[in-house]
Structures are given as structure tokens and as C-alpha cells.
Amino acid sequence: MDQITTQIIEYVNIAYSYIRRPEVLIQLGIIVVLFLPAWILSKRVEPVFEQRVRKISGMPGLLRVLAAFLRRLELLFFVVFLSVTYLITSALHWPADNNLLYAVMLLAGAWLLIRVASRAIHSRLLGKLFSLIVWTVVAASILGITDEITSTLDDIGFTVGDVRLSVLRVLQAVVFVSALLWAAFAAGNFLDRRIQKVDELTPSLRVLLGKVLRISFVFLAAMIAMQSLNIDLTALTILSGAVGVGIGFGLQKVVSNFISGIIILLDQSIKPGDTITLGETFGWIRELRARFVSVVTRDGREYLIPNEDFITTEVVNWSFSDRFVRLDVPFGVSYDSDPHEVTRLAIEAAGSVDRVDASRRRPVCWMTEFGDSSINFVLRFWIDDPQDGLTNIRGKVLLALWDIFKENNIAIPFPHREIIMRTPVEILD
């Protein structure tokens, strides 16, 4: 530790003595002066370019890159101004040493390119962390202090058994493992997107293959990382008991939902696009995940239902074997109506509604009972798009019944009540 402190003090003294040199102070002044016009120019130019960029359509990747450049125009102009100034000072040989201008130009340009490249990472935190790490490595290489930093980080560490862990080794392991996992996720997602476009496979099989590939890539990346870092895989057997206890208690539900998801994919009891009812939830399945199923209802709500619920509870799959669903609409008419005519008109009314499939499965109407004040019927019809709603189609059929009954003078009765007053009631005029 004392050696590291001594090295840090030595670097600080070298930097202080370097900054005190007149040619360095001149370059620092030039750098500060150049940043101000770069910032002012960026504020004036950015709105103009932003309006033109917004007109670009159909190229989301190009838009992301251009947007990243627009938000860092001051850096771009700053690098351009530094480059021109460096060429001028080199031609004039004033100041005699202009290496600081060259170094700042390279550092600013590297930071600009790295930040733009980090836009490919959707997470802001990971993007900033990636930019910081890569820029630190590039900066150390530009300044020529890579060996010194490497030696310093390697000196900071501790020993566990026969293995010595240093800050350098830990950082290398983190970067290596992160790169492997990122490559595994990227490859898995790419293949998953390709599999989803294969029409010859069923939706459930496409989801299952995609999940298997992604898990396999992650597992392979973890194995390669452990082998490359010289981690003894036999040591994992020591942790197997603890891991088993952890799964048995803390991860019981997670593992149960994961296995339930695999069972759902294998037996194909539900698949993306199916219309289902689970308890009070009615909607269609949007996506199958490792832990839950995404169900979207008619009111736009998205329910994330654990996979286990689809295994242990009763699920109504309206489109399991086919997409045809039969709906019933009960109604009643007065005793003055002809039941045969009512039946014919009800079937005609149901067939006039767009969503009712009257060609392949004709609607039927049956008289069910003689009620207290009406003859009761039930109208049955079929639809093949339950995901578009059930209540709305029942409402349209009821409106069609109302219109056709009104046109044909068929009355829909309502109950009448008689009130008998046992004592005389005086009626006032």
C-alpha cells in the first residue's frame, strides 16, 4: 500500500511540474478558449439539423446514430477546432511543444465516438459504464501510461488459499464475462427473432426453441468464462448443497413457474394469440415468458400471470382446438306474437351482424319456456374472433333483434303489477 501511495504522489508531482511549463499553460488556455465557440455553435446548429433529421423515416438505426451526434455537437466542433489549431501550431512551430493539444484532441474524439457507439446499449447505466471503461483504456493508451496503470492495479490485491486476486484480475474477469454474456444474449435474441419468422413451426414450438437457444448460449458463455478464468468447476460441487437449499426455499416459486412454463410450451395448451379466461381475467395471450404469461384484456390492461396458475387452476381456452365460439342471447316476446315468426326473424337478425358466422355455422333460435308475461327464447350463434370481444357482439345482436322486432310489430313485454287498496283512498283534485 505504501508503494501505491508513493506512486500516486510521484504521478501528481510529475503532472504539477508538467502543467507549470509555459508552453503547457498556453495550450491549456487555447483549449479553454476553443471550447466556448464550439458550445455556442452547437446551440445554434443543433435545432436546424434536428428538423432535418426528424424527416428521415424507415431507418431507426441511422436515426439513433444521428441523434447521438446531435446531442454532442459541441464535442464534434471542439475536436474540429482542436484539429485545425493543432495543424496551425505545428506549421508555425508555436508553441514548440503542442503535444497537449494533440492528446486532448484524441481524447475528445475518442469520447465522442465511444458515446455514440454506446447508444447501441439500451440501458443508460450500462451504456455509461461501457463508455467510461472503454474510454479509460483508450486514454491510457493515448497517454502512454498503460503499463504503469496495469502494474499499479496488479499490485492491489489479496490472496485466497493458493489464488491471488488483484484489482486488475477482477476487472479483466468482469469485462470478459460481461462481453461473453452480452454476446450470448445478442446471439440468442438474433436466433430467436429468426425462429419466430419460421411459419412451418407452431407458435409454442417457436417460443420453446427460442428460450432453449437463449438459455444454452448463456450457459455456454458461463462455462467458457469459468474455464478461461481458471475456475475449478469441481469446486462447484461444494456449493451444490447450499444452492439446493436455496432453490428449495427462496427460489421455490421461481423454479415452479419456470418448469410450468416448459410444460405449457410442450403440451401446447396455450399459445400466443389464444383467447383465454382465467378467473375474472378475459383476454388474449400476447407472450409466453420463462416466469409468466402476458395476457392483454379488452380494456388495454396487461396481466402478467405466473405460469403455475395455468397448470394448477382451471383455464378456459376459447381457441384451443379451433377459434369458433358459440354465444347465447336470451330474450322474450309477448304472447300475441307468432313463435314461428319470432324464430325466423331472430335468425335473420343474427345473420345480419358482421361478426356472426352465418355461412359455416348457421344461427339457431329455440323457444325455452312459457314465462309469466312472455314467451322466452334463446338465440345461439357462432363467431371466430373471440379476441375482439364478447359483450360487444352480444350488444350488436340485441340491437338487431330490437330493430327487426320493431319493424314487424313484435312487442317485448315487461311485467305489470296491480295494487289493491284495502282501505278507501281519497283522491284530491
KOLMAR-747109 format. One record per residue (C-alpha): residue number from 1; residue in three letters; x, y, z; chain. Coordinates in steps of 0.5 Angstrom, whole numbers, padded with zeros to 4 digits, m for minus. Example, Ala and Ser with C-alpha at 12.3 -4.5 7.8 and 13.67 -1.06 7.14 Angstrom:
<pts>
PT  seq  type     xx     yy     zz  mol
PT    1   ALA   0025  m0009   0016    A
PT    2   SER   0027  m0002   0014    A
</pts>
This chain:
<pts>
PT  seq  type     xx     yy     zz  mol
PT    1   MET   0000   0000   0000    A
PT    2   ASP   0006   0005   0002    A
PT    3   GLN   0009   0003  m0005    A
PT    4   ILE   0002   0005  m0009    A
PT    5   THR   0002   0012  m0005    A
PT    6   THR   0009   0013  m0007    A
PT    7   GLN   0007   0012  m0014    A
PT    8   ILE   0001   0017  m0014    A
PT    9   ILE   0005   0022  m0010    A
PT   10   GLU   0010   0021  m0016    A
PT   11   TYR   0005   0022  m0021    A
PT   12   VAL   0002   0028  m0018    A
PT   13   ASN   0009   0032  m0018    A
PT   14   ILE   0010   0030  m0025    A
PT   15   ALA   0003   0033  m0027    A
PT   16   TYR   0004   0039  m0023    A
PT   17   SER   0011   0040  m0026    A
PT   18   TYR   0009   0039  m0033    A
PT   19   ILE   0003   0044  m0032    A
PT   20   ARG   0008   0049  m0030    A
PT   21   ARG   0011   0050  m0036    A
PT   22   PRO   0010   0056  m0040    A
PT   23   GLU   0008   0052  m0047    A
PT   24   VAL   0003   0048  m0043    A
PT   25   LEU   0000   0054  m0040    A
PT   26   ILE  m0001   0057  m0047    A
PT   27   GLN  m0004   0050  m0049    A
PT   28   LEU  m0009   0050  m0043    A
PT   29   GLY  m0011   0057  m0045    A
PT   30   ILE  m0012   0055  m0052    A
PT   31   ILE  m0016   0049  m0050    A
PT   32   VAL  m0021   0053  m0046    A
PT   33   VAL  m0022   0059  m0051    A
PT   34   LEU  m0024   0054  m0056    A
PT   35   PHE  m0029   0050  m0052    A
PT   36   LEU  m0033   0057  m0052    A
PT   37   PRO  m0034   0058  m0059    A
PT   38   ALA  m0036   0050  m0060    A
PT   39   TRP  m0041   0050  m0055    A
PT   40   ILE  m0044   0057  m0058    A
PT   41   LEU  m0044   0054  m0065    A
PT   42   SER  m0047   0047  m0063    A
PT   43   LYS  m0053   0051  m0059    A
PT   44   ARG  m0054   0055  m0066    A
PT   45   VAL  m0053   0049  m0071    A
PT   46   GLU  m0057   0043  m0067    A
PT   47   PRO  m0064   0046  m0068    A
PT   48   VAL  m0063   0046  m0075    A
PT   49   PHE  m0060   0039  m0076    A
PT   50   GLU  m0066   0037  m0071    A
PT   51   GLN  m0071   0039  m0076    A
PT   52   ARG  m0068   0035  m0082    A
PT   53   VAL  m0066   0029  m0078    A
PT   54   ARG  m0074   0029  m0076    A
PT   55   LYS  m0076   0028  m0083    A
PT   56   ILE  m0072   0021  m0084    A
PT   57   SER  m0076   0015  m0084    A
PT   58   GLY  m0075   0008  m0084    A
PT   59   MET  m0068   0008  m0082    A
PT   60   PRO  m0068   0007  m0074    A
PT   61   GLY  m0061   0005  m0073    A
PT   62   LEU  m0059   0011  m0077    A
PT   63   LEU  m0063   0016  m0073    A
PT   64   ARG  m0060   0013  m0067    A
PT   65   VAL  m0053   0015  m0069    A
PT   66   LEU  m0055   0022  m0072    A
PT   67   ALA  m0059   0023  m0065    A
PT   68   ALA  m0053   0022  m0061    A
PT   69   PHE  m0048   0026  m0065    A
PT   70   LEU  m0053   0032  m0065    A
PT   71   ARG  m0053   0032  m0057    A
PT   72   ARG  m0046   0032  m0057    A
PT   73   LEU  m0045   0037  m0063    A
PT   74   GLU  m0040   0041  m0058    A
PT   75   LEU  m0035   0036  m0058    A
PT   76   LEU  m0035   0035  m0065    A
PT   77   PHE  m0034   0042  m0066    A
PT   78   PHE  m0029   0042  m0061    A
PT   79   VAL  m0025   0036  m0064    A
PT   80   VAL  m0025   0040  m0071    A
PT   81   PHE  m0023   0047  m0068    A
PT   82   LEU  m0017   0043  m0064    A
PT   83   SER  m0015   0039  m0070    A
PT   84   VAL  m0015   0046  m0074    A
PT   85   THR  m0011   0049  m0068    A
PT   86   TYR  m0006   0043  m0068    A
PT   87   LEU  m0004   0044  m0075    A
PT   88   ILE  m0003   0051  m0075    A
PT   89   THR   0001   0051  m0069    A
PT   90   SER   0005   0045  m0072    A
PT   91   ALA   0006   0049  m0078    A
PT   92   LEU   0008   0056  m0074    A
PT   93   HIS   0012   0052  m0069    A
PT   94   TRP   0009   0056  m0063    A
PT   95   PRO   0009   0053  m0058    A
PT   96   ALA   0015   0049  m0059    A
PT   97   ASP   0011   0043  m0056    A
PT   98   ASN   0004   0042  m0058    A
PT   99   ASN   0003   0035  m0055    A
PT  100   LEU  m0002   0037  m0050    A
PT  101   LEU  m0007   0040  m0056    A
PT  102   TYR  m0006   0033  m0060    A
PT  103   ALA  m0007   0029  m0053    A
PT  104   VAL  m0014   0033  m0052    A
PT  105   MET  m0016   0032  m0059    A
PT  106   LEU  m0015   0025  m0059    A
PT  107   LEU  m0018   0024  m0052    A
PT  108   ALA  m0024   0028  m0054    A
PT  109   GLY  m0025   0025  m0061    A
PT  110   ALA  m0025   0018  m0057    A
PT  111   TRP  m0030   0020  m0052    A
PT  112   LEU  m0035   0023  m0058    A
PT  113   LEU  m0034   0016  m0062    A
PT  114   ILE  m0035   0012  m0056    A
PT  115   ARG  m0041   0015  m0053    A
PT  116   VAL  m0044   0015  m0060    A
PT  117   ALA  m0043   0007  m0060    A
PT  118   SER  m0045   0006  m0053    A
PT  119   ARG  m0052   0008  m0056    A
PT  120   ALA  m0053   0001  m0058    A
PT  121   ILE  m0054  m0001  m0051    A
PT  122   HIS  m0061   0001  m0049    A
PT  123   SER  m0059   0001  m0041    A
PT  124   ARG  m0057   0008  m0040    A
PT  125   LEU  m0053   0006  m0034    A
PT  126   LEU  m0049   0000  m0038    A
PT  127   GLY  m0048   0005  m0043    A
PT  128   LYS  m0045   0010  m0039    A
PT  129   LEU  m0041   0005  m0035    A
PT  130   PHE  m0038   0002  m0042    A
PT  131   SER  m0036   0009  m0044    A
PT  132   LEU  m0032   0010  m0038    A
PT  133   ILE  m0029   0003  m0038    A
PT  134   VAL  m0027   0004  m0046    A
PT  135   TRP  m0025   0011  m0045    A
PT  136   THR  m0020   0010  m0039    A
PT  137   VAL  m0017   0004  m0043    A
PT  138   VAL  m0016   0009  m0050    A
PT  139   ALA  m0014   0015  m0045    A
PT  140   ALA  m0009   0010  m0042    A
PT  141   SER  m0006   0008  m0049    A
PT  142   ILE  m0006   0015  m0052    A
PT  143   LEU  m0002   0018  m0046    A
PT  144   GLY   0003   0012  m0046    A
PT  145   ILE   0001   0010  m0038    A
PT  146   THR  m0002   0003  m0040    A
PT  147   ASP   0004  m0001  m0037    A
PT  148   GLU   0004   0004  m0030    A
PT  149   ILE  m0003   0003  m0029    A
PT  150   THR  m0003  m0004  m0030    A
PT  151   SER   0003  m0005  m0026    A
PT  152   THR  m0001  m0001  m0020    A
PT  153   LEU  m0008  m0005  m0021    A
PT  154   ASP  m0004  m0011  m0021    A
PT  155   ASP   0000  m0009  m0014    A
PT  156   ILE  m0007  m0008  m0011    A
PT  157   GLY  m0010  m0015  m0009    A
PT  158   PHE  m0010  m0020  m0003    A
PT  159   THR  m0009  m0028  m0003    A
PT  160   VAL  m0014  m0033  m0002    A
PT  161   GLY  m0011  m0040  m0001    A
PT  162   ASP  m0007  m0041  m0007    A
PT  163   VAL  m0010  m0036  m0011    A
PT  164   ARG  m0008  m0029  m0011    A
PT  165   LEU  m0014  m0024  m0013    A
PT  166   SER  m0012  m0017  m0015    A
PT  167   VAL  m0016  m0011  m0018    A
PT  168   LEU  m0013  m0012  m0025    A
PT  169   ARG  m0015  m0019  m0025    A
PT  170   VAL  m0022  m0018  m0022    A
PT  171   LEU  m0023  m0012  m0027    A
PT  172   GLN  m0021  m0017  m0033    A
PT  173   ALA  m0025  m0022  m0031    A
PT  174   VAL  m0031  m0017  m0030    A
PT  175   VAL  m0030  m0014  m0037    A
PT  176   PHE  m0029  m0021  m0040    A
PT  177   VAL  m0035  m0024  m0037    A
PT  178   SER  m0039  m0018  m0039    A
PT  179   ALA  m0037  m0019  m0046    A
PT  180   LEU  m0039  m0026  m0046    A
PT  181   LEU  m0046  m0025  m0043    A
PT  182   TRP  m0047  m0019  m0048    A
PT  183   ALA  m0045  m0024  m0054    A
PT  184   ALA  m0049  m0030  m0051    A
PT  185   PHE  m0056  m0025  m0050    A
PT  186   ALA  m0054  m0022  m0057    A
PT  187   ALA  m0054  m0029  m0061    A
PT  188   GLY  m0060  m0032  m0057    A
PT  189   ASN  m0064  m0026  m0059    A
PT  190   PHE  m0062  m0026  m0066    A
PT  191   LEU  m0063  m0033  m0067    A
PT  192   ASP  m0070  m0032  m0063    A
PT  193   ARG  m0072  m0027  m0068    A
PT  194   ARG  m0070  m0031  m0074    A
PT  195   ILE  m0074  m0037  m0071    A
PT  196   GLN  m0080  m0033  m0070    A
PT  197   LYS  m0081  m0032  m0077    A
PT  198   VAL  m0081  m0039  m0079    A
PT  199   ASP  m0088  m0041  m0081    A
PT  200   GLU  m0087  m0048  m0081    A
PT  201   LEU  m0086  m0048  m0073    A
PT  202   THR  m0092  m0048  m0069    A
PT  203   PRO  m0092  m0041  m0064    A
PT  204   SER  m0091  m0046  m0058    A
PT  205   LEU  m0085  m0049  m0061    A
PT  206   ARG  m0082  m0043  m0064    A
PT  207   VAL  m0082  m0040  m0057    A
PT  208   LEU  m0079  m0046  m0054    A
PT  209   LEU  m0074  m0046  m0059    A
PT  210   GLY  m0072  m0039  m0057    A
PT  211   LYS  m0072  m0040  m0050    A
PT  212   VAL  m0068  m0046  m0050    A
PT  213   LEU  m0063  m0043  m0055    A
PT  214   ARG  m0062  m0037  m0051    A
PT  215   ILE  m0061  m0041  m0044    A
PT  216   SER  m0056  m0045  m0048    A
PT  217   PHE  m0052  m0039  m0050    A
PT  218   VAL  m0052  m0036  m0043    A
PT  219   PHE  m0050  m0043  m0040    A
PT  220   LEU  m0044  m0044  m0045    A
PT  221   ALA  m0042  m0037  m0044    A
PT  222   ALA  m0041  m0038  m0037    A
PT  223   MET  m0038  m0045  m0038    A
PT  224   ILE  m0033  m0041  m0042    A
PT  225   ALA  m0032  m0035  m0037    A
PT  226   MET  m0030  m0040  m0032    A
PT  227   GLN  m0025  m0044  m0036    A
PT  228   SER  m0022  m0038  m0038    A
PT  229   LEU  m0021  m0035  m0031    A
PT  230   ASN  m0018  m0042  m0029    A
PT  231   ILE  m0024  m0043  m0024    A
PT  232   ASP  m0024  m0050  m0022    A
PT  233   LEU  m0031  m0053  m0024    A
PT  234   THR  m0030  m0059  m0019    A
PT  235   ALA  m0031  m0053  m0013    A
PT  236   LEU  m0038  m0052  m0015    A
PT  237   THR  m0040  m0059  m0012    A
PT  238   ILE  m0039  m0056  m0005    A
PT  239   LEU  m0044  m0051  m0007    A
PT  240   SER  m0049  m0055  m0009    A
PT  241   GLY  m0052  m0057  m0003    A
PT  242   ALA  m0053  m0049  m0001    A
PT  243   VAL  m0056  m0048  m0008    A
PT  244   GLY  m0060  m0054  m0007    A
PT  245   VAL  m0063  m0051   0000    A
PT  246   GLY  m0063  m0044  m0003    A
PT  247   ILE  m0068  m0047  m0009    A
PT  248   GLY  m0072  m0051  m0004    A
PT  249   PHE  m0074  m0045   0000    A
PT  250   GLY  m0072  m0038  m0003    A
PT  251   LEU  m0073  m0040  m0011    A
PT  252   GLN  m0079  m0045  m0010    A
PT  253   LYS  m0084  m0041  m0014    A
PT  254   VAL  m0079  m0038  m0019    A
PT  255   VAL  m0077  m0046  m0021    A
PT  256   SER  m0084  m0048  m0020    A
PT  257   ASN  m0086  m0042  m0025    A
PT  258   PHE  m0080  m0044  m0030    A
PT  259   ILE  m0082  m0051  m0030    A
PT  260   SER  m0089  m0050  m0031    A
PT  261   GLY  m0087  m0045  m0037    A
PT  262   ILE  m0084  m0051  m0040    A
PT  263   ILE  m0090  m0056  m0039    A
PT  264   ILE  m0094  m0051  m0042    A
PT  265   LEU  m0090  m0050  m0048    A
PT  266   LEU  m0089  m0058  m0049    A
PT  267   ASP  m0096  m0059  m0049    A
PT  268   GLN  m0099  m0053  m0053    A
PT  269   SER  m0105  m0052  m0048    A
PT  270   ILE  m0104  m0044  m0049    A
PT  271   LYS  m0100  m0041  m0055    A
PT  272   PRO  m0099  m0033  m0057    A
PT  273   GLY  m0106  m0031  m0060    A
PT  274   ASP  m0110  m0035  m0056    A
PT  275   THR  m0116  m0032  m0052    A
PT  276   ILE  m0117  m0035  m0045    A
PT  277   THR  m0121  m0034  m0039    A
PT  278   LEU  m0117  m0035  m0032    A
PT  279   GLY  m0121  m0033  m0026    A
PT  280   GLU  m0124  m0026  m0027    A
PT  281   THR  m0119  m0024  m0033    A
PT  282   PHE  m0121  m0025  m0040    A
PT  283   GLY  m0116  m0023  m0046    A
PT  284   TRP  m0111  m0026  m0051    A
PT  285   ILE  m0104  m0028  m0050    A
PT  286   ARG  m0099  m0024  m0052    A
PT  287   GLU  m0093  m0027  m0050    A
PT  288   LEU  m0090  m0033  m0046    A
PT  289   ARG  m0084  m0032  m0042    A
PT  290   ALA  m0080  m0036  m0037    A
PT  291   ARG  m0084  m0034  m0031    A
PT  292   PHE  m0090  m0031  m0033    A
PT  293   VAL  m0095  m0031  m0039    A
PT  294   SER  m0097  m0024  m0041    A
PT  295   VAL  m0105  m0023  m0042    A
PT  296   VAL  m0108  m0017  m0045    A
PT  297   THR  m0115  m0015  m0044    A
PT  298   ARG  m0120  m0011  m0048    A
PT  299   ASP  m0119  m0005  m0044    A
PT  300   GLY  m0112  m0005  m0045    A
PT  301   ARG  m0109  m0008  m0039    A
PT  302   GLU  m0103  m0013  m0039    A
PT  303   TYR  m0104  m0018  m0034    A
PT  304   LEU  m0097  m0022  m0032    A
PT  305   ILE  m0100  m0028  m0029    A
PT  306   PRO  m0095  m0034  m0027    A
PT  307   ASN  m0094  m0040  m0031    A
PT  308   GLU  m0096  m0044  m0025    A
PT  309   ASP  m0103  m0041  m0025    A
PT  310   PHE  m0104  m0044  m0032    A
PT  311   ILE  m0102  m0051  m0029    A
PT  312   THR  m0106  m0051  m0022    A
PT  313   THR  m0112  m0047  m0024    A
PT  314   GLU  m0118  m0048  m0029    A
PT  315   VAL  m0117  m0044  m0035    A
PT  316   VAL  m0122  m0043  m0041    A
PT  317   ASN  m0118  m0043  m0048    A
PT  318   TRP  m0123  m0040  m0053    A
PT  319   SER  m0119  m0042  m0058    A
PT  320   PHE  m0115  m0049  m0056    A
PT  321   SER  m0118  m0053  m0062    A
PT  322   ASP  m0121  m0048  m0066    A
PT  323   ARG  m0123  m0041  m0066    A
PT  324   PHE  m0130  m0042  m0066    A
PT  325   VAL  m0134  m0040  m0060    A
PT  326   ARG  m0142  m0040  m0059    A
PT  327   LEU  m0145  m0035  m0055    A
PT  328   ASP  m0153  m0035  m0053    A
PT  329   VAL  m0157  m0029  m0052    A
PT  330   PRO  m0164  m0030  m0049    A
PT  331   PHE  m0170  m0026  m0050    A
PT  332   GLY  m0177  m0026  m0049    A
PT  333   VAL  m0183  m0023  m0053    A
PT  334   SER  m0191  m0022  m0052    A
PT  335   TYR  m0196  m0028  m0052    A
PT  336   ASP  m0199  m0024  m0058    A
PT  337   SER  m0193  m0026  m0062    A
PT  338   ASP  m0192  m0032  m0067    A
PT  339   PRO  m0187  m0036  m0064    A
PT  340   HIS  m0185  m0039  m0071    A
PT  341   GLU  m0184  m0032  m0074    A
PT  342   VAL  m0180  m0030  m0068    A
PT  343   THR  m0175  m0035  m0069    A
PT  344   ARG  m0175  m0034  m0076    A
PT  345   LEU  m0174  m0026  m0075    A
PT  346   ALA  m0169  m0028  m0069    A
PT  347   ILE  m0164  m0032  m0074    A
PT  348   GLU  m0165  m0027  m0079    A
PT  349   ALA  m0163  m0021  m0074    A
PT  350   ALA  m0157  m0025  m0072    A
PT  351   GLY  m0154  m0027  m0079    A
PT  352   SER  m0154  m0019  m0081    A
PT  353   VAL  m0149  m0018  m0076    A
PT  354   ASP  m0142  m0018  m0079    A
PT  355   ARG  m0138  m0022  m0074    A
PT  356   VAL  m0143  m0027  m0073    A
PT  357   ASP  m0141  m0033  m0078    A
PT  358   ALA  m0148  m0035  m0081    A
PT  359   SER  m0145  m0038  m0087    A
PT  360   ARG  m0141  m0044  m0084    A
PT  361   ARG  m0145  m0045  m0077    A
PT  362   ARG  m0152  m0042  m0078    A
PT  363   PRO  m0155  m0039  m0072    A
PT  364   VAL  m0161  m0042  m0069    A
PT  365   CYS  m0167  m0040  m0064    A
PT  366   TRP  m0170  m0044  m0059    A
PT  367   MET  m0176  m0043  m0055    A
PT  368   THR  m0175  m0045  m0048    A
PT  369   GLU  m0181  m0043  m0044    A
PT  370   PHE  m0187  m0040  m0043    A
PT  371   GLY  m0186  m0035  m0038    A
PT  372   ASP  m0190  m0031  m0033    A
PT  373   SER  m0191  m0025  m0038    A
PT  374   SER  m0187  m0027  m0044    A
PT  375   ILE  m0185  m0033  m0049    A
PT  376   ASN  m0178  m0034  m0048    A
PT  377   PHE  m0173  m0036  m0053    A
PT  378   VAL  m0165  m0037  m0053    A
PT  379   LEU  m0161  m0035  m0060    A
PT  380   ARG  m0155  m0038  m0061    A
PT  381   PHE  m0150  m0036  m0066    A
PT  382   TRP  m0142  m0037  m0067    A
PT  383   ILE  m0136  m0032  m0068    A
PT  384   ASP  m0129  m0034  m0070    A
PT  385   ASP  m0126  m0028  m0067    A
PT  386   PRO  m0127  m0028  m0059    A
PT  387   GLN  m0121  m0024  m0058    A
PT  388   ASP  m0125  m0018  m0061    A
PT  389   GLY  m0130  m0018  m0055    A
PT  390   LEU  m0136  m0022  m0053    A
PT  391   THR  m0140  m0017  m0050    A
PT  392   ASN  m0140  m0012  m0056    A
PT  393   ILE  m0142  m0018  m0061    A
PT  394   ARG  m0148  m0019  m0056    A
PT  395   GLY  m0150  m0012  m0056    A
PT  396   LYS  m0150  m0012  m0063    A
PT  397   VAL  m0154  m0018  m0064    A
PT  398   LEU  m0159  m0015  m0059    A
PT  399   LEU  m0160  m0008  m0063    A
PT  400   ALA  m0161  m0012  m0069    A
PT  401   LEU  m0167  m0016  m0065    A
PT  402   TRP  m0170  m0009  m0063    A
PT  403   ASP  m0170  m0007  m0070    A
PT  404   ILE  m0173  m0013  m0073    A
PT  405   PHE  m0178  m0014  m0068    A
PT  406   LYS  m0180  m0006  m0068    A
PT  407   GLU  m0181  m0007  m0076    A
PT  408   ASN  m0185  m0013  m0075    A
PT  409   ASN  m0189  m0010  m0069    A
PT  410   ILE  m0187  m0016  m0065    A
PT  411   ALA  m0187  m0013  m0057    A
PT  412   ILE  m0182  m0014  m0052    A
PT  413   PRO  m0186  m0015  m0046    A
PT  414   PHE  m0185  m0012  m0039    A
PT  415   PRO  m0188  m0014  m0032    A
PT  416   HIS  m0195  m0011  m0030    A
PT  417   ARG  m0197  m0010  m0023    A
PT  418   GLU  m0203  m0009  m0020    A
PT  419   ILE  m0204  m0005  m0013    A
PT  420   ILE  m0210  m0007  m0009    A
PT  421   MET  m0212  m0002  m0003    A
PT  422   ARG  m0216  m0005   0002    A
PT  423   THR  m0218   0002   0005    A
PT  424   PRO  m0221   0007   0001    A
PT  425   VAL  m0216   0013  m0001    A
PT  426   GLU  m0219   0020  m0002    A
PT  427   ILE  m0216   0023  m0009    A
PT  428   LEU  m0215   0030  m0009    A
PT  429   ASP  m0217   0034  m0015    A
</pts>
